[in-house]
Amino acid sequence: MGLSFLLFLNFLFVKVMFESKFSALFLIIICFIKTDLKADDELIFKPLSANIYESRLGSVFTDNNDKLRLDIGGNYDFFSQKSDSNFQWALGAEFFTFTRLRSEGSFKFPVETTDFFFGINGSFRTAIEDFPLEGRFRIAHISTHLSDGYSNKGIFFKEPFVYSKEFFDFVISTNQWGFRPYIGGIFIFSYIPKDINLIVPQIGLEYFYQIFNNIEFKFAYDLKIDGYNNSDLDKVTYKAMNMIVAGIIYRTEKNRGIFFKIERYFGKNYYGQFYKDCDNYLGLGFELIYY
């Protein structure tokens, strides 16, 4: 019953969402209500700390022209179930934004651009002969917009354009001795503009070390290869996206805490309005942990 429901939900989302996004969301909520689904407090697949396309609550202050990123969002499993003692799966949804702001002092932060992400996901956790495996499959939408902070007297510094894409996102990982290597990719099936890259491979690694009962050290690295169709060269120009994150998590309870972190990024700009540009920064920030 559970697998049938997952397949039905995925089909429903793909078919209806892009014809009427609000109708799809309403139908999904109704499905959850009518079937009286329940979930544990803990996510089956925890967000990847160095993956920009994850829901977060926090901010990062960077050293590139007084910029900062504001992350607002959440990711929750609405239903989880153990099919047997060795296999657990869940259905969830997530909505988030990552926003670039500019610091102008006196606690003034004009908004320059914002990327909006929402989607549904299915995740699992299992073990094969004592080898742990976990994975997540997402169907999602992302769009991006310039804002008034990237203008002067009503004139934008660059011309805004429509940037929107729908995609599948799959990642699989293991978790042993504090290490969490993973591999996956993004597969885009609907998109504007038409020169963006459609397949984005991804690999990464996380390392976790328990210092004290409620203090943890975490290191994470994420690498993607993205690009766009370069009309001048008449071929796709590929660029790496490198994110390194390290810091200390202070836990107030099992799935609550705050992550004080250093973030290093270099490579293709992850904001959609700047998808042909590169970015390079070192940042200090924090993230509220809810999983």
Buried (B, 14 or more C-beta within 10 A) or exposed (E): EBEEBBEEBBEBBBEBBEEEEEEBBEBBEEBBEEEEBEBBEEBBBBBBBBBBBBBBBBBBBBEEEEBBBBBBBEBBBBBBBEEEEEEBBBBBBBBBBBBBBBBEEEEEBEBBBBBBBBBBBBBBBBEEEEEEBBBBBBBBBBBBBBBEBBBEEEEEEEEBEEBBBBBBBBBBBBBEEBEBBBEBBBEBEEBEBEBBBBEBEBBBBBBBEEEEEEEBBBBBBBBBBBBBBEEEEEEBBEBEBBBBBBBBBBBEEEBEBBBEBBBBBBBBBBBBBBBBEEBEBBBBBBBEBBB
